[in-house]
Amino acid sequence: MAGKKSLPPSPLALPLPALPAIEGLTLGSAQAGIRYVAREDVTMMLMPPGSSVAGVFTKNKCPGAPIDWCRDALKGGRARALVVTAGNSNVFTGRAGRETCEATAKAMAELAGCKPREVFLASTGVIGERLPTAKLTAALPPLFGQLQAEGWAAAAAAIMTTDTFPKGATRTATIGDATVTVNGIAKGSGMIAPDMATMLCFLATDAKIPAAALQAILKKGVDKSFNCVTVDSDTSTSDTVLLFATGGVKHPRVPADPPPALLRDFARAVHEVLMDLALMVARDGEGAQKLIRIDVTGAVSRKSAHRIAMSIANSPLVKTAIAGEDANWGRIVMAVGKAGEPADRDLLSVSIGGTWMARHGGLVPDYDETPVVAHMRGREIEIAVDLGLGTGRATAWTCDLTHGYIDINGAYRS
């Protein structure tokens, strides 16, 4: 990695929006030399006392040491700091990995004046190599002295690995008559099939929300966003989504079990930030040239529709056909059938780019492939499938599968 040239931005890249300051939160990034040379690879966030936190993590059964640390820390519901490293995931490192987490949290807690369990940790990068603890902890004190409220853009870049562009999103919402802000940054490009790759996502708000309410909003938002996105069907050992609430803006008090109406607009803002970031991850899929949206309707349930949509999204044959701009709807039918969900080939309908190619189990009479071919040449591809069995519906997003994916991953550790 150290000697590699950076990849050109994905053709699907979006510009990083201006992310405003979050009252009470400061952040920054620095070079620790963990794996990369001459680039920032450690990020720090500092929150005021009393900040609450919510988190969702990978379901991979071989998680990294930072995942175990955060799951335990999350039980307290409070956060004062976050430390993120890029280049080394601190996964499959045994006792050494746990000791690195303990040392990092201890060093950060001394700087922040808090308990180690109020420090959250995340790492992304190569699996199976020890994280150089001394380099990391040595980088923390000078970085702590440089934190600022406007450090979002640098942080978004510092958490990247094979990403080709930094990812960020922001929204505002109202709680009572007060306006609050929600910011988010994320990284992810390959090993993406979140089941909550190496995917990290950090959100912050200046609202004051109890941890339990914050957790419910985050979990629902992740299910509708990151859990509907896939690049390569591989669920990372490091997937982490954290949401911090600093309480910097005064608004009507939010109880532990708030009435739905009180936080409805806030939940909307969180969900929109998560969705923006999830789609940016799909846009930055390793080697991606096309963003693909898959809409499934007529399934026996929402869960069944989701599984079918993800089966299509994860199919290498579907993804390579789209990379080759081949309107091969037979591969879509195959992916529906292999999902293991209720389906009837004689009721199935398939559309690409708004043109129905097959209806009720057969090719549409006088089907003209011309508009479909034109659609396949674009950057954003739309696939629709109707099973004709019920009212269940779901949407998934993915990207095409190109030679670029092999090139990037074949040389990942080089």
C-alpha positions in Angstrom: 0.0 0.0 0.0 2.7 2.4 0.9 4.1 2.7 -2.6 0.8 2.6 -4.5 -0.5 5.4 -6.6 -4.0 6.6 -5.5 -6.8 5.4 -7.7 -8.6 8.0 -9.9 -12.1 9.0 -8.6 -14.9 6.7 -9.5 -16.9 7.9 -12.5 -19.9 7.8 -10.2 -18.2 10.0 -7.5 -20.1 12.8 -5.9 -18.5 15.9 -4.4 -18.1 16.2 -0.7 -20.7 18.7 0.6 -19.8 21.4 3.1 -20.3 19.9 6.5 -21.2 22.5 9.1 -19.9 22.5 12.7 -21.7 20.4 15.3 -22.0 22.4 18.5 -19.8 20.8 21.1 -17.8 18.5 18.8 -14.3 19.0 17.5 -12.3 16.7 15.2 -9.1 16.3 13.2 -6.8 13.9 11.5 -3.0 13.3 11.4 -0.3 11.1 10.0 0.7 8.2 12.3 2.5 6.1 9.7 0.4 3.0 10.5 0.7 1.6 7.0 0.5 4.5 4.5 3.2 7.0 3.7 2.7 10.7 3.5 -1.1 10.7 4.2 -3.3 11.1 7.2 -4.4 7.8 8.7 -5.7 8.6 12.2 -8.8 10.5 13.0 -10.0 11.8 16.3 -13.4 13.2 17.5 -14.0 14.8 20.8 -17.4 15.3 22.4 -18.5 17.2 25.5 -19.4 15.4 28.8 -22.9 14.0 28.7 -22.9 13.1 25.0 -24.9 10.0 24.2 -24.0 7.3 21.6 -25.6 4.6 19.5 -24.0 1.9 17.4 -24.6 -0.9 15.0 -21.8 -3.4 14.1 -20.9 -6.2 11.8 -22.6 -9.6 12.2 -19.4 -11.3 10.9 -18.4 -14.0 13.4 -14.7 -13.1 13.2 -14.9 -9.4 14.3 -12.0 -7.1 14.9 -10.8 -6.1 18.4 -12.3 -2.6 18.0 -15.8 -4.2 17.4 -15.6 -6.0 20.7 -14.4 -2.9 22.5 -17.2 -0.7 21.1 -19.9 -3.3 21.8 -18.8 -3.3 25.4 -18.4 0.5 25.6 -21.9 1.0 24.1 -23.5 -0.5 27.2 -22.7 2.7 29.0 -24.5 4.9 26.5 -22.0 7.7 26.9 -19.2 8.9 24.6 -16.4 11.5 24.9 -14.1 10.5 22.1 -13.6 8.5 18.9 -10.3 7.3 17.5 -10.2 5.8 13.9 -7.2 4.3 12.1 -6.9 3.4 8.4 -4.5 0.9 6.8 -4.7 -1.8 9.5 -7.9 -3.3 10.7 -6.7 -4.8 14.0 -8.5 -8.0 13.1 -7.3 -11.6 13.8 -4.6 -10.2 16.0 -5.5 -12.0 19.3 -4.3 -10.6 22.6 -2.2 -8.0 20.8 -5.3 -6.5 19.3 -7.1 -6.3 22.6 -4.0 -4.7 24.2 -3.9 -2.1 21.4 -7.5 -1.2 22.0 -6.9 -0.9 25.8 -3.7 1.2 25.3 -5.4 3.5 22.7 -8.5 4.1 24.8 -6.4 4.7 27.9 -4.2 7.3 26.1 -7.2 9.0 24.6 -9.1 9.0 27.9 -6.1 10.7 29.6 -6.2 13.5 27.0 -10.0 13.9 27.2 -10.3 13.6 30.9 -12.8 10.7 30.8 -13.1 7.0 31.4 -11.5 4.6 28.8 -15.0 3.1 28.2 -16.2 6.5 27.0 -13.7 6.2 24.1 -14.8 4.5 20.9 -12.5 2.8 18.5 -12.6 1.8 14.8 -10.0 0.5 12.4 -10.0 -0.4 8.7 -7.5 -2.0 6.4 -5.5 -5.2 6.2 -6.6 -8.2 8.3 -4.1 -10.2 10.4 -1.3 -7.7 11.0 -0.6 -6.1 14.4 -1.4 -2.5 14.6 1.7 -0.5 15.6 0.4 0.7 19.0 3.3 3.0 19.8 3.0 4.9 16.5 -0.8 5.3 17.1 -0.6 6.5 20.7 2.3 8.8 19.9 0.2 10.6 17.3 -2.7 11.3 19.7 -1.4 14.1 21.9 -0.3 16.4 19.0 -3.6 15.7 17.2 -5.6 16.4 20.3 -4.1 19.9 20.4 -5.2 20.6 16.8 -8.9 19.6 16.9 -11.4 22.0 15.4 -15.1 22.2 14.7 -14.4 22.4 10.9 -12.4 19.3 10.5 -15.0 17.1 8.7 -13.5 17.2 5.2 -10.1 16.1 6.4 -11.6 13.4 8.6 -13.6 12.0 5.7 -10.4 11.6 3.7 -8.3 10.2 6.5 -10.6 7.2 7.1 -10.4 6.0 3.4 -8.5 2.9 2.2 -9.4 1.8 -1.3 -12.0 4.5 -1.6 -11.6 6.9 -4.5 -13.5 9.8 -3.0 -14.4 11.0 0.5 -18.0 10.5 1.5 -20.1 12.9 3.6 -23.7 14.1 4.0 -25.6 16.6 6.2 -29.2 17.4 7.0 -31.1 19.7 9.5 -34.2 18.8 11.4 -36.5 20.3 14.0 -37.2 19.2 17.5 -40.0 21.4 18.8 -39.1 24.9 17.6 -35.3 24.2 17.6 -33.2 23.4 14.5 -30.6 20.6 14.9 -27.9 19.3 12.5 -26.9 15.8 11.6 -23.5 15.2 9.9 -22.1 12.0 8.6 -18.9 10.6 7.0 -18.3 7.1 5.8 -15.7 4.9 4.1 -16.2 1.8 2.1 -15.4 0.5 -1.4 -14.9 -3.3 -1.2 -15.8 -6.1 1.2 -19.3 -4.5 1.2 -22.3 -6.5 2.3 -23.2 -4.8 5.6 -25.3 -7.1 7.7 -26.3 -5.0 10.6 -17.2 -3.8 4.6 -14.6 -2.7 5.4 -17.2 -0.1 6.0 -17.1 2.6 8.7 -19.6 5.3 9.2 -19.7 8.1 11.8 -22.6 10.5 12.4 -22.9 13.3 14.9 -25.7 15.6 15.9 -26.0 18.6 18.2 -29.4 17.3 19.5 -29.7 15.9 23.0 -31.1 12.4 22.6 -31.1 9.6 25.2 -29.0 6.6 24.1 -32.0 4.2 23.9 -33.9 6.5 21.6 -30.8 7.2 19.5 -30.2 3.5 19.2 -33.7 2.8 17.9 -33.4 5.5 15.3 -30.0 4.4 14.1 -30.9 0.7 13.9 -34.0 1.5 11.8 -32.1 3.8 9.5 -29.3 1.3 9.0 -31.7 -1.4 8.0 -33.2 0.8 5.3 -29.8 2.1 4.0 -26.6 0.2 4.5 -28.3 -3.2 4.8 -29.8 -2.6 1.4 -26.4 -2.0 -0.3 -23.9 -4.5 -1.5 -20.7 -4.3 -3.6 -19.4 -7.9 -3.5 -21.5 -9.9 -1.0 -18.6 -10.0 1.6 -19.5 -8.8 5.1 -16.4 -7.1 6.6 -15.0 -8.0 10.0 -14.9 -4.2 10.8 -18.3 -2.8 9.9 -19.2 0.0 12.3 -21.8 2.7 12.4 -21.7 5.1 15.3 -24.0 8.1 16.1 -23.0 10.7 18.7 -25.3 13.3 20.2 -23.6 16.2 21.9 -26.6 18.1 23.2 -25.2 21.4 22.1 -28.6 22.8 20.9 -31.4 23.5 23.4 -34.7 22.0 22.4 -37.7 20.3 24.2 -36.6 17.6 26.5 -36.5 14.1 24.9 -37.5 11.4 27.4 -36.0 7.9 27.3 -39.2 6.6 25.6 -40.2 9.7 23.5 -43.5 10.0 21.7 -43.0 9.2 17.9 -44.0 12.7 16.8 -41.3 14.4 18.8 -38.4 12.8 17.0 -40.0 12.1 13.6 -38.2 14.9 11.8 -34.9 14.1 13.5 -35.3 10.4 12.5 -36.0 11.5 8.9 -32.7 13.5 8.9 -30.7 10.6 10.3 -32.2 8.2 7.7 -31.4 10.6 4.8 -27.8 11.0 5.9 -27.4 7.2 6.2 -29.0 6.7 2.7 -26.8 9.3 1.1 -23.7 7.6 2.6 -24.8 4.1 1.7 -25.3 5.1 -2.0 -21.9 6.7 -2.1 -20.4 3.4 -0.9 -22.1 1.7 -3.8 -21.0 4.4 -6.2 -17.4 3.8 -5.0 -17.5 0.1 -5.3 -14.1 -1.2 -6.3 -13.8 -0.9 -10.1 -17.4 0.3 -10.4 -18.6 2.0 -13.6 -22.3 1.8 -13.0 -24.7 2.2 -10.1 -27.6 -0.3 -10.1 -31.0 0.0 -8.4 -33.1 -3.1 -8.0 -36.8 -2.8 -7.1 -38.7 -5.9 -6.3 -42.5 -5.9 -5.9 -45.2 -8.5 -5.7 -43.3 -10.7 -3.2 -45.1 -12.6 -0.4 -43.5 -10.3 2.3 -41.1 -7.4 2.6 -38.4 -9.7 4.0 -38.8 -12.0 1.0 -38.6 -9.1 -1.4 -35.4 -7.9 0.3 -33.8 -11.3 0.0 -34.7 -11.5 -3.7 -33.4 -8.0 -4.3 -30.1 -8.8 -2.6 -29.8 -12.0 -4.5 -30.0 -10.1 -7.8 -27.6 -7.4 -6.4 -25.0 -10.0 -5.4 -25.1 -12.1 -8.5 -21.7 -12.0 -10.3 -23.5 -12.9 -13.6 -26.0 -10.1 -13.3 -23.2 -7.6 -12.4 -20.8 -8.7 -15.1 -23.6 -8.5 -17.7 -24.3 -4.9 -16.7 -20.6 -4.2 -16.8 -20.7 -5.4 -20.4 -23.9 -3.5 -21.1 -25.7 -6.7 -22.0 -29.4 -6.6 -21.3 -29.4 -10.3 -20.3 -32.7 -10.6 -18.4 -32.3 -14.3 -18.1 -29.6 -13.8 -15.5 -32.0 -11.7 -13.4 -34.6 -14.6 -13.6 -31.8 -16.9 -12.4 -31.0 -14.7 -9.5 -34.6 -14.5 -8.4 -34.9 -18.3 -8.5 -31.8 -19.0 -6.5 -32.8 -16.7 -3.6 -34.8 -19.5 -2.0 -37.9 -17.4 -1.7 -41.4 -18.0 -3.0 -41.4 -17.3 -6.8 -43.5 -18.6 -9.8 -41.8 -18.4 -13.1 -45.2 -18.1 -14.9 -46.0 -14.9 -12.9 -42.6 -13.3 -13.1 -42.1 -9.9 -14.9 -38.8 -8.2 -15.5 -38.0 -4.6 -16.5 -34.8 -2.7 -17.3 -34.8 1.0 -17.5 -38.6 1.2 -17.4 -39.0 -1.2 -20.4 -40.8 -4.4 -19.5 -38.9 -7.2 -21.3 -40.8 -10.2 -19.8 -44.3 -10.2 -18.5 -46.1 -13.1 -16.6 -43.4 -15.6 -17.4 -42.7 -14.9 -21.0 -41.1 -12.4 -23.4 -43.3 -9.4 -24.1 -44.7 -9.7 -27.7 -43.0 -7.3 -30.1 -40.4 -6.5 -27.5 -38.0 -3.9 -28.8 -34.5 -4.0 -27.1 -33.5 -0.5 -28.4 -34.4 1.6 -25.4 -33.0 -1.1 -23.0 -29.6 -1.0 -24.9 -29.6 2.8 -24.6 -30.3 2.5 -20.9 -27.5 0.0 -20.4 -25.0 2.4 -21.8 -25.7 4.9 -19.0 -24.1 5.2 -15.5 -27.2 4.4 -13.5 -29.1 1.2 -14.2 -32.6 0.4 -13.0 -33.9 -3.1 -12.7 -37.5 -3.9 -11.7 -38.9 -7.3 -10.9 -42.6 -8.1 -10.1 -43.3 -11.6 -8.7 -47.1 -11.3 -8.9 -47.5 -13.1 -5.5 -48.3 -10.5 -2.9 -47.6 -7.0 -1.7 -44.1 -7.3 -0.4 -41.6 -4.8 -1.9 -38.0 -3.8 -1.3 -35.1 -2.0 -3.0 -31.4 -2.8 -3.1 -28.5 -1.0 -4.6 -25.2 -2.3 -6.0 -22.6 -1.7 -8.7 -21.3 -3.6 -11.7 -18.4 -6.0 -11.5 -15.5 -5.1 -13.7 -11.8 -6.1 -14.2 -11.0 -3.2 -11.9 -12.3 -5.1 -8.9 -9.9 -7.9 -9.6 -7.0 -5.5 -10.1 -7.6 -3.7 -6.9 -8.1 -6.7 -4.7 -5.4 -8.9 -6.4 -2.8 -6.3 -5.3 -4.4 -5.1 -2.0 -1.5 -6.1 0.3 1.2 -5.3 -2.2 
